[in-house]
Amino acid sequence: MEIKTHKLYESPQRDKNEEKYGTISGNQCICCMKPMKEGEVSMVHMTTDWVAINVETDDKGYINEEHQSQGCYPIGNSCAKKMPKEFIFK
């Protein structure tokens, strides 16, 4: 089975926002580093190769023999619009 992956969108404002807001545990967009309000958070599932993927993992965190899950990360609404919809979930 061919697994679809997609490079994670990285905002040109990411470094500036990280300097301004720092690293916040919780609702901070992985793409632009802006803090997010409740309700505006979607998630993106990343692999250890740091690409977005749109499938579930098995019980050991493996997607298949080629990809291993790094986990799910929050992504804000404006950054989520810059990614294909099939890689974003609530």
CYANA upper distance limits for C-alpha pairs under 8 A (distance plus 0.5 A):
  3 ILE  CA     53 ILE  CA      8.07
  3 ILE  CA     55 VAL  CA      8.21
  4 LYS  CA     53 ILE  CA      6.62
  4 LYS  CA     54 ASN  CA      7.21
  5 THR  CA     51 VAL  CA      6.63
  5 THR  CA     52 ALA  CA      5.91
  5 THR  CA     53 ILE  CA      5.12
  5 THR  CA     54 ASN  CA      7.59
  6 HIS  CA     51 VAL  CA      6.18
  6 HIS  CA     52 ALA  CA      5.56
  6 HIS  CA     53 ILE  CA      7.04
  6 HIS  CA     87 PHE  CA      8.26
  7 LYS  CA     50 TRP  CA      8.20
  7 LYS  CA     51 VAL  CA      5.47
  7 LYS  CA     52 ALA  CA      6.56
  8 LEU  CA     31 CYS  CA      7.89
  8 LEU  CA     50 TRP  CA      8.08
  8 LEU  CA     51 VAL  CA      6.38
  8 LEU  CA     52 ALA  CA      6.40
  8 LEU  CA     83 MET  CA      7.93
  9 TYR  CA     31 CYS  CA      6.56
  9 TYR  CA     79 CYS  CA      7.70
  9 TYR  CA     82 LYS  CA      7.16
  9 TYR  CA     83 MET  CA      6.99
 10 GLU  CA     14 ARG  CA      7.44
 10 GLU  CA     31 CYS  CA      5.29
 10 GLU  CA     32 CYS  CA      7.01
 11 SER  CA     31 CYS  CA      6.21
 11 SER  CA     32 CYS  CA      5.52
 11 SER  CA     79 CYS  CA      8.03
 12 PRO  CA     32 CYS  CA      8.14
 13 GLN  CA     17 ASN  CA      6.50
 13 GLN  CA     32 CYS  CA      6.62
 14 ARG  CA     18 GLU  CA      6.54
 14 ARG  CA     31 CYS  CA      7.19
 14 ARG  CA     32 CYS  CA      4.73
 14 ARG  CA     33 MET  CA      6.19
 15 ASP  CA     19 GLU  CA      6.69
 15 ASP  CA     32 CYS  CA      8.35
 15 ASP  CA     33 MET  CA      8.44
 16 LYS  CA     20 LYS  CA      6.71
 17 ASN  CA     21 TYR  CA      6.33
 17 ASN  CA     22 GLY  CA      8.02
 17 ASN  CA     32 CYS  CA      7.22
 17 ASN  CA     33 MET  CA      6.18
 17 ASN  CA     34 LYS  CA      6.58
 18 GLU  CA     22 GLY  CA      5.30
 18 GLU  CA     23 THR  CA      6.96
 18 GLU  CA     32 CYS  CA      8.34
 18 GLU  CA     33 MET  CA      6.01
 18 GLU  CA     34 LYS  CA      8.01
 21 TYR  CA     33 MET  CA      8.05
 21 TYR  CA     34 LYS  CA      7.54
 21 TYR  CA     35 PRO  CA      8.06
 23 THR  CA     28 GLN  CA      8.36
 23 THR  CA     33 MET  CA      7.98
 24 ILE  CA     28 GLN  CA      6.72
 24 ILE  CA     35 PRO  CA      7.92
 27 ASN  CA     35 PRO  CA      6.36
 27 ASN  CA     36 MET  CA      5.79
 27 ASN  CA     37 LYS  CA      7.64
 27 ASN  CA     38 GLU  CA      8.21
 27 ASN  CA     41 VAL  CA      7.62
 27 ASN  CA     74 PRO  CA      6.95
 28 GLN  CA     33 MET  CA      6.06
 28 GLN  CA     34 LYS  CA      5.99
 28 GLN  CA     35 PRO  CA      4.76
 28 GLN  CA     36 MET  CA      6.08
 28 GLN  CA     74 PRO  CA      6.98
 28 GLN  CA     75 ILE  CA      7.86
 28 GLN  CA     76 GLY  CA      8.24
 29 CYS  CA     33 MET  CA      5.32
 29 CYS  CA     34 LYS  CA      6.05
 29 CYS  CA     35 PRO  CA      6.94
 29 CYS  CA     36 MET  CA      7.34
 29 CYS  CA     73 TYR  CA      8.32
 29 CYS  CA     74 PRO  CA      5.86
 29 CYS  CA     75 ILE  CA      4.93
 29 CYS  CA     76 GLY  CA      5.77
 29 CYS  CA     79 CYS  CA      8.47
 30 ILE  CA     73 TYR  CA      6.95
 30 ILE  CA     74 PRO  CA      6.54
 30 ILE  CA     75 ILE  CA      6.19
 31 CYS  CA     75 ILE  CA      7.08
 31 CYS  CA     79 CYS  CA      7.07
 32 CYS  CA     79 CYS  CA      7.87
 36 MET  CA     40 GLU  CA      7.05
 36 MET  CA     41 VAL  CA      7.35
 36 MET  CA     76 GLY  CA      7.09
 37 LYS  CA     41 VAL  CA      7.95
 40 GLU  CA     76 GLY  CA      6.64
 40 GLU  CA     77 ASN  CA      6.52
 41 VAL  CA     74 PRO  CA      6.50
 41 VAL  CA     75 ILE  CA      6.45
 41 VAL  CA     76 GLY  CA      5.85
 41 VAL  CA     77 ASN  CA      7.27
 41 VAL  CA     90 LYS  CA      7.76
 42 SER  CA     74 PRO  CA      6.21
 42 SER  CA     75 ILE  CA      5.82
 42 SER  CA     76 GLY  CA      6.83
 42 SER  CA     77 ASN  CA      7.58
 42 SER  CA     80 ALA  CA      8.01
 42 SER  CA     88 ILE  CA      7.06
 42 SER  CA     89 PHE  CA      6.17
 42 SER  CA     90 LYS  CA      5.14
 43 MET  CA     72 CYS  CA      6.57
 43 MET  CA     73 TYR  CA      5.86
 43 MET  CA     74 PRO  CA      5.04
 43 MET  CA     75 ILE  CA      5.97
 43 MET  CA     88 ILE  CA      6.29
 43 MET  CA     89 PHE  CA      5.79
 43 MET  CA     90 LYS  CA      6.31
 44 VAL  CA     52 ALA  CA      6.95
 44 VAL  CA     53 ILE  CA      8.24
 44 VAL  CA     72 CYS  CA      5.97
 44 VAL  CA     73 TYR  CA      5.89
 44 VAL  CA     74 PRO  CA      6.94
 44 VAL  CA     75 ILE  CA      7.08
 44 VAL  CA     87 PHE  CA      6.71
 44 VAL  CA     88 ILE  CA      5.70
 44 VAL  CA     89 PHE  CA      7.07
 45 HIS  CA     52 ALA  CA      6.04
 45 HIS  CA     53 ILE  CA      6.18
 45 HIS  CA     54 ASN  CA      7.29
 45 HIS  CA     69 SER  CA      8.03
 45 HIS  CA     70 GLN  CA      8.07
 45 HIS  CA     71 GLY  CA      6.31
 45 HIS  CA     72 CYS  CA      4.82
 45 HIS  CA     73 TYR  CA      6.98
 45 HIS  CA     87 PHE  CA      7.80
 45 HIS  CA     88 ILE  CA      8.30
 46 MET  CA     50 TRP  CA      6.18
 46 MET  CA     51 VAL  CA      5.93
 46 MET  CA     52 ALA  CA      5.01
 46 MET  CA     53 ILE  CA      6.47
 46 MET  CA     69 SER  CA      6.65
 46 MET  CA     70 GLN  CA      5.87
 46 MET  CA     71 GLY  CA      6.20
 46 MET  CA     72 CYS  CA      6.55
 46 MET  CA     73 TYR  CA      7.92
 47 THR  CA     51 VAL  CA      6.06
 47 THR  CA     52 ALA  CA      6.97
 47 THR  CA     53 ILE  CA      7.42
 47 THR  CA     67 HIS  CA      6.77
 47 THR  CA     68 GLN  CA      5.96
 47 THR  CA     69 SER  CA      4.88
 47 THR  CA     70 GLN  CA      5.16
 47 THR  CA     71 GLY  CA      7.53
 48 THR  CA     67 HIS  CA      7.68
 48 THR  CA     68 GLN  CA      6.27
 48 THR  CA     69 SER  CA      6.43
 48 THR  CA     70 GLN  CA      5.38
 49 ASP  CA     67 HIS  CA      8.11
 50 TRP  CA     70 GLN  CA      8.12
 52 ALA  CA     87 PHE  CA      6.99
 53 ILE  CA     87 PHE  CA      6.58
 54 ASN  CA     86 GLU  CA      6.82
 54 ASN  CA     87 PHE  CA      5.43
 54 ASN  CA     88 ILE  CA      8.24
 55 VAL  CA     63 ILE  CA      7.70
 56 GLU  CA     63 ILE  CA      7.05
 57 THR  CA     61 GLY  CA      5.69
 57 THR  CA     62 TYR  CA      5.71
 57 THR  CA     63 ILE  CA      4.93
 57 THR  CA     64 ASN  CA      8.34
 57 THR  CA     68 GLN  CA      8.44
 57 THR  CA     69 SER  CA      7.33
 58 ASP  CA     62 TYR  CA      5.90
 58 ASP  CA     63 ILE  CA      6.62
 61 GLY  CA     68 GLN  CA      6.63
 61 GLY  CA     69 SER  CA      5.94
 62 TYR  CA     67 HIS  CA      6.95
 62 TYR  CA     68 GLN  CA      5.01
 62 TYR  CA     69 SER  CA      6.44
 63 ILE  CA     67 HIS  CA      6.05
 63 ILE  CA     68 GLN  CA      6.07
 63 ILE  CA     69 SER  CA      7.04
 64 ASN  CA     68 GLN  CA      7.56
 75 ILE  CA     79 CYS  CA      6.98
 75 ILE  CA     80 ALA  CA      6.55
 76 GLY  CA     80 ALA  CA      6.46
 77 ASN  CA     81 LYS  CA      6.91
 78 SER  CA     82 LYS  CA      7.69
 79 CYS  CA     83 MET  CA      7.65
 80 ALA  CA     84 PRO  CA      8.44
 80 ALA  CA     85 LYS  CA      8.22
 80 ALA  CA     88 ILE  CA      7.25
 81 LYS  CA     85 LYS  CA      8.05
 83 MET  CA     87 PHE  CA      7.55
 83 MET  CA     88 ILE  CA      8.00
 84 PRO  CA     88 ILE  CA      7.86
